[in-house]
Amino acid sequence: MEIVMSFVIGVCYASAIFLLLQKRLLQIIIGISLLGHATNLLIFVTSGLHGTTLPIIAKGAEILPATAVDPLPQALVLTAIVIGLALFGFSLALAYRCVAVLGHDDIDRITHTDSLDDTIALSKNNIS
């Protein structure tokens, strides 16, 4: 099972790097998200897929059984999922605002923000 997951993780990393090298903002955001998911899978695979029992210490025992699943990688990945979701949402909102103000999402054309002050001032005058 680790071999199959290693190939899946490799494909996820390769796809993420390919998307990060694109010129469109949405593809870059999806690449960042895919990179996070590949890292979460990597943490799970490196922690081992061999545990069969819950990581709960039985009453009267002092240590976990040898077949218990390690709870630390699960906690790390759960935290990473929450942070990744927040980053993805913020990035989408930022990309939406960028497209709304500039009219495009091409990274090569987003070189400076001097024209943004004029655009924002015009949009404020139109709203009033």
N, C-alpha and C positions, 0 to 999 in steps of 0.2 A: 504494500500500500504506500510506503514511503517513496518508492521509485515513481509511481504514478503521480503522486502529489508533487514530487520534485519537478517533473515535466510540466505540470499545470502551473506551478509557481514560476518556472522559467518562461513559459509562454506569456503569463500575466506581466512579468517584468519587461519582457521584450515589447509587448504591446504598449505598455505604459511609456516606455522610453520613446517608442515610435510616435505616440500621440504627443508627448512633451516637445518633440522637435517640429511640430506642425506650426503653421502661421495663424491659424484661427484660434480665437480665445476659448471657445467652447471645447474644442479638441484638447487643449492644454488642461482645462479643468477636469475633463473626463480622465485624462492621463494621470493627473495627480490623485484622483480618487482610486483609479485602478492600481496605482503604486501602493496606496495605503492598504487596499484589500490583499494584494500580493504579500505585503509585509505581515499582515495578520495571519495569513495562511502559513507563512514561513515560521512564525512564532509557534503556531500549533504543531507543525511537523517536527521542528527541532525539540519541542518539549516531549515528544513521544506520543504515539498513538496506542500504547499498550495497556493503559489502565482499564480495569473492568468494574471497579466498585467506586462508590461515592466517597469524596474526601471528608468523611465524617468520622470522628473518633468515637468509638463505641463506649457505652457507659462502663466505667471501671477500667478501661484501657488508658494507656498513657501516650501511645504513638499511633499513627495511621497504619493500616494494614499495608503490606508490600504491594498489593494489587490496586491500591487507590490511585485515582487520577490526580495529577498535580494541579491545585487550584490557582496557582500564581499566574501561569500563562493565560488562563481563562479570564482572570481579572484584568490583566494587561490588555488583552484583546478587546474586552468589553469597553474599557476606557478609551482605547484607540478608535473603536467604532463610533462612540459618541462624539469624540473630538473630530473625527473625519466627517461625520454628518454635519457638524456645525461649520467646519471649513468649507464643505461643499455648498451649503446653503449661502454662506457669506460670499463665496466666489461667484455663484450664480447671480446673486443680487448685484454684485459689483460689475459683472459682465453685462447684465441687463442695463444698468445705468450707463455704462460705457457705450453700448450700442445706441441707447436713446439719445445721448448727447452728441456723439461723434457720427453716428449713422453707419458704422461698420465695426467689424471685430477683427480686422487684420492687424497683427502685432507690428508688422513693419511700418504701417502707416501711423501707429500711435507712437510718435517720437517726442512730442512735447505737449504741454498742457496750457500754453499761453493763450490759445484760442478758446479754451474752456471758460475763461473769465468773461469774455465777450458773449459767448453762447448762453451762459447762465444768467448774465445780466439781461439779455434779450428775452429769455424765457420768463424771468421774473416780471419784466415790464408787460408781457403779454398776459400773464396771469392776473395782474391787478386790474 
